[in-house]
Amino acid sequence: MSFATGFQATASPATASTNATNNYQVTAAQCKKRLSRFIRTEKEGLKVFFGTVDTEVSSALDRLRAPERAAAMVDGLLKDGCPKEMALRFTALTMYDLVVLLGVSSSVIGESVTD
């Protein structure tokens, strides 16, 4: 089962517009359910960090505020024109702290190793 499947699309009067992708609202509870399923079935290695029992996973997700962040992310992505299925897939990123390391390649080239 794909991570993006299973969300129930509901029309939101507050965000209703002529663009069909903006008529969907995903709740934090739905995101929590999806994220838990993602951990159990698609990325089982995450059990090391989130636990193996549903209550442990639920507690870990709550500590990270992942469900709320995921719902806000979906809403923002949909408003920016992102397709719904892609927006739902991106919600898994709310469980990670992403770090981007940037370097200047000239500093590596300028160094030399001597015996």
PyMOL commands that set and color helices and strands:
alter all, ss='L'
color gray80, all
select helices_A, chain A and resi 20-23+28-42+44-50+54-64+66-79+84-95+105-110
alter helices_A, ss='H'
color red, helices_A
deselect
rebuild
show_as cartoon
